[in-house]
Amino acid sequence: MAKEFLKNLALAKIILAGLVIRLLLLPWAYHDDVVVTYWWGKFASEFGLRGYYDWLNFGGYIRPDQPMLNIYYDWGVRQIYLFFYNIFWFLNINISLFPSKFMQWYFTNGNQVLLKLPMVFSDGLLVLLGYKYVSKYFDEQKGKVVAIILSLFPPLIYNSAVCGSGDSIINLFCLLCIYFFWQKKHIYSTLFFLLSTLYKPPLLIWFPVIIVSIVKNKVKPREIIKTFIFSALFISIIATPFTPLELNPLVWFFQTITTKILPGTMHQLTSNAFNLWALIFGLNPQLDELIILGLISARSLSVIICLWLYYLISRSLFMNFSQKNTLLSLATISLSTFTFMTRMHERYTFPALIPLLVLCFYDKKFIKYFIVLTITHLLNIYNRWWYPTITPLINFLKFDLTIRLLSLTNVVLCLSLILEQLRCPKTK
């Protein structure tokens, strides 16, 4: 009966249902991060891009700590907001029946809601990508199962339609990068990796997987040179409008990325992430300059641990290269970074979720990992934002013991997945 239902269920209906749910939730709330990007777009629109990262005074608002495509995105949404604002204002003053309260709402919330719209449509494309992959390598009915799960998946809905974090966008681009790489379309693959990391850089951590894939697939040096030249040209084009006239765009870009964007603005042990540092120290703000055992700063120790784990994961993938283990590597690198790196935010387990979901079709043992991570992810992104207000859940999460137990769960989950990766049998 279930097979017959899936056979008759159209993919378009699945995607449409997911979009309708998200659009209904879209106007009711948005995270403070959306307010910040609203101001970034407003400033870019009013003052221009030249010197945006260098000398523009943001006053009491948070200085931009995201790459250039993020600012283009905020600026573009601002132009769309202003375009419709002028239309609505014309209607408001010339047609007496036009609802003035809508004009008031649009003035206050319209820009922020528009910032979330592309995130919702990114969810729809993630559903389509999941369907296409599973249908191709398994069968169409399983592809529809993935599509249904992702259409109704609470983390996707909460992150895009409710919170507006933008994680759907960067994950869509980076997963497309991997997908096109498997199709040997290296320019497309490079483009989507650049789009992801130049919008937000968290998925730079997947670069070791890409390097292993390049080596194992024996990509020709000519192709590598072509993608390198393409990357340099693309970055130059993106960076030039921001670059002070006396500087080279590529030089300025790498200086800005390394000094103003990758270090982040919150140099804390954990920025509300249920990880190793929350397990040991709780969630009270502490700088990651903290010296551990009188020997090394927490930040330096976290970087060393993660680099070592990246090496082990990459080595394991190299020894047993396959699409299944590539997906497992994406999940383990994501979880390793979240668990052991300082300065992690609550939503940074998101990149592990979709690879884990697809892995469930390779081996049912991954189902338990996927379910547990889904639960801890949802609790983590709800923590401290408290929307919607669910008093028993809020009281539950305000216990320090609760935070440490959830953090322990994530640590155990991460180590278990790393062991799964390292136990993969070697291939010739």
N, C-alpha and C positions, 0 to 999 in steps of 0.2 A: 504493500500500500504506500509506504514511504517512497519507494522507487518510482511508483507511478506518479505520485505527487511531484517529485523532483523533475520527472521527465516532462510533465505538462507545465511546469512553472517557468515562465519566461525570465531571462536574466534582467531584462529592462525593468520588469516589475519589482525585482529584488532591489536593484539600485535605486529606483524611484521611491520605494518605501523607505529606504535608509535616508534619502535626501529629504523627504517630507518630514520625517521625525526630527532631523537636524534643523530644518528651517523653522519648524514650530518652536524649537527651544532657543533658536538664535537670538531673539531680541531681549531675552529676559535677564541676562547677566553677562558680564565679561570681567576677566581678571584684570588686576592692576597693570599687568604687562601690556594689555591692549591700550590702556590709557597712556602709558609711556610711548608706545608706537604712534598713537594719535598725535602727541606733541612732536615727535620726530618728523612726522609727515607735514605737520603745520609749519614747523621751522624750515624744513626743506623747501616748501612751497613759497614761503614769504621771504626767505633770505638767500635762496639758491644753494648750490652744492659746493662751490669752490670754497675750500677752507672749512668745510662742515665739521670735520674731525679735529681741526687744528686750532682755529682761533674763534669759531662761533661760540658766543656766550649763551649757555643754556640756563643760566640763572639758577632757580630752585628746582629745575627739572633734571632728570637723570641724563647724563651725557651718553651718547650712543656707544654701545659696546657690541654692536652687531655689524657684519660686513655691509658692503655697498648695495647689494641687491635688496637687502632688507629696507634700506632707505628709499631706493627706487620704488619698492612695493608700497611703502607708507606714503610717498609722494604721489604715486599713481592713484591710490585710493582717495587721497585728498582731492585730486582733480575731479574724480568721479563724484565725490560728495558735493563739491562746489557747483558742478554742472547741474546736478539735480536740485541743489538748493535754489539756484536761480530760477529754475522752472517752477518749483513748488512756491517760491515767494511770489512769482508773477501770478500764479493761480490764486494764491491766498489774498492778494490785494485787489484782484479783478473779478473774482467769482465769489459771491457772498456765501454760497453753499459749501465752499471748500472748508474742511475742518481745520480751524486754527490750532486746535490742540495737537493735531498731527505735525503741524509746522514747529510747534514748541518741542515735541518729542524728537523730530528730525534734527533740530538745531542742537539738542543736548546729546542725543545718542546715535544719530545717523552715521557719523564718521566711524565710530567704534563698531557698529554692526556691519558696515561695509568691509571693515578690516577682516572680519571673520568669514565673510562669504567665500573667498577662495579656499579657505581651509575646509569648509564643508564640501566643496566640489572636489578638493583633493581626496577627501574620504571616498567619494564616489569612484574616482580613478583608482584608488587603492583596492576597492572592491573588484573592479574590472581586472586589474593586474593579477590579483590573487586567483580570480576565476580562470584567467587565461593560462597561468602557470600550472595550476593543478589539473585543469582540463587537458593540457598538452602532455603532461608527464604521468597522469593517472587516468582519469576519465571525466566526462562532462558532468556526471551526477555529483562526483566529489568536488568538482569545480563549483557547482551550485551550492554545495554545503558550505564551502569556504566563503562564497559570496553572501550567503545568509548570515553566517557568523559575523563577518566584518560589517555588514549593513546594520546589524543590531548590537555590535560590540560596544559595551559601555565605555571602555577607555578611549576609543576613537570618538564616540559621540561627545563625551565629557571634555576631551582635550580641544576639539574643534568647535562644536556648536555652543558649548556652555562656557568653557574657559577661554578659548581663543589663543592657544599657545603657539600654533604654527608648526607643531611636530608632524602633522600629517603631510605638510608640504615637503619638508626636508627628507622624510622617510620615503615618500613617493618618489622623489628625484633620485635618491640613492639606490632604492630598489630597482628603479628603471635602469640605473647605471649598471647594476649587476646583471639584470635581465638582458640588456643589449650587449653586454660583454659576452654572455653565453651565446648570443647570436652572431658573434664576431663583427659587430658593428661598433668599432672602437671610437670613432668620432662622436657618435651619438652617446656612447657610454661616458666618454670624457665630458661632454657637454652637460649631461645630467649630474655628474659628480660635482662639476663646477657650480651648477645652479644650486645644488644642495648646500655646499660648503660656503658659497658666497652669499647665501641668504642667512644661514646660521651654521656655525662650524662644528657642532658636536659630533657629526658623523665622519669627521676626519679620522676618527679612530678605526674606521673600516679600511683605511688605506693599506695596512699590511695584508689584508685578504686580497685586495686588488693586485698587489705586487706578486703574491704567490700565484694568483690566477694568470698573470702575465707570463711568469716563468714557466708554469706547467702547461699552458696552452701554446708555448713557443711562439709568442707574438714576434713578428719580424721586426728587426731594428728600424726598418723604414717606417713601419706603422707607429712605432714608439716616437720616432722623430716627428712624424706628422702630428701626432696628438700633443707633443710637447710644444710645437710651434703654434698649433691651434690654441692651446691653453694660454700661452704668453700673449697672443693677440687678443683673446677674449678678455683676459684680465686687464690688459692695457685699455681696451675700449670701455670696460666697466669703471676703471679707476680714474681715467683722464678727467672727467668733469669735477671730481673731488680734489684733484692734485693741485697744490700751489704751482704757479706758473714756472717757478725757477727749478722745479724738481722733475725727475724722470718718473712717469706713472708707475712703472714696475718697482723701482726703488722705494717710492713713497708707499706703494701698496704693501710690500713686505715689512717695512718699518711700522706701518699702522697696524697690520695684522698681529705682529709679534709683540708690540708694546701696548696697544690699546684695546685689542679685541680678545685674543686668545687668553691672556691672564685673567680676564673677567673683572668685575667690579666688587665682588663679595669674597674677600680672601679669608673665608671661614673654613673650619674643619668640615662642616656640612651645612648646606643651605636648605634645611628641611628635608634632607634625603635620609631614608631609613637604610643606613649602610653600616660598615664597620665602625666608623667614627661616631655615629649615633649610638651604636651598641656600647661603646666604651665610655663616651663622654656625655651622651644625651644630646638633645637638640638646642641647648642653651648656646648662644653665639660665642664662639672662641676663634681667635685668629689661628690660621694654620702655620704660623711661625712657631707655634708651640714646640719645644724641644722634647723629643721622646727618649726616655732613659738617659737623658743628659748627653746624647750622642748626635742626633740628627733632627732636623725640623720635620714636622708631620708632613708638610708639603713635599719635601725632598724624598721622604720615605715612601709616600704614596706614588710618586712618579717612578721610583725604582721598582716597586712592586708591580705596577702596571706594565712597565716596559718588559720585565721578566715574564709576566703572564702573556703579553703579546708575542714574545719570542716562542714560548712553549706552544701556544695555540697555532701560530703560523707554521712552526716546525711540524706539528701534528697534521695540519692541513696539507703541507707539502708532501709528507710521507703517505698520506691517504687522501689524495685529491679526488673529489667528486662534488656534484651539486649538493647532495645531502650534507656533506661535511663543510661545504662552503656556507650553507645556511646555519649550521651549528656554530661555525666560527664567528659569524656575524652576531649570533646571540651571546656567545661566551665572551667575546670582546666587549660587547655592550654592557653586560652584567659585571664583568671584571672592573671596568672603568667606574661604573656606578658604585660598586661595593667598596673599592679600595682607594679611589682617587678622592682628594679633598675638593672642596668647592662645588660638590654635586648638588643639583636641584632635584626636587621630588619627582619630576616627570622623566628623568633620564633612564628609566627602565623601559620606556616606550619602544626604543629601537629593537629590543629583543623579542617583542611580542609577536609580530607578524612572522619572522623566521621560525619562531617556536611553533606557531599555529601550523605552518606548512610542514614542519618536521613531524607533526602528529600523524600525517598521512604516510610518512616513511616508516614510522615505528610508534606504536601506541604508548610506549613508555614515556614519550614526551608530553602526553596529555596532562600528567600530574604536574609537570613543571609549568606548563602553560596556564593551568587553572590557578595554581598557587601564586604565580607572578601577576596574573590578572587581578587577583584579590589584593595583594600587597601594593600594587601600582595604584589601584583605585583609592585605597585607604590613604596612601601617601599624598596623592594630589588633592584629596579632600582635606587633609590635615592643614590647619591654620587658615584655610580660606573659608571653610564652613559654609559652603553653598551647595545645595539648599540646606536650610537649618534642620538638622536631625539631632535633637538634643541628646538622646541616649548614645548615639555614635560619637558626638562631640565629647561627652563626658568620658566615654571609653578611651578615646584617643588622647585625652588630657592626662591620663595616668602615665608617669614616666616608665613604669614597668611594661606597659603596653607598647610604647615606642621601642624599648629595648628588645622585647620579644619579636616584634615585627622586623626589626633590624637583624636579629639573629636568624630569622627565617630567610631573609634575603641573602645573608652570608652563606648559610648552609646550602641554599638553592644554587648560588653561584659556584661554590666549590664542587657541588655534585655535578653540575653541567661541565665544569672544567675536567673533572675525572672522566665523564662520558667522552669528552673530546680526546683526552689522552689515552683512553682505552681502545680507541679506534685501531683496528688491525692495520699493519703496514702493507702497502701494495708495491709491486715492482714499478 
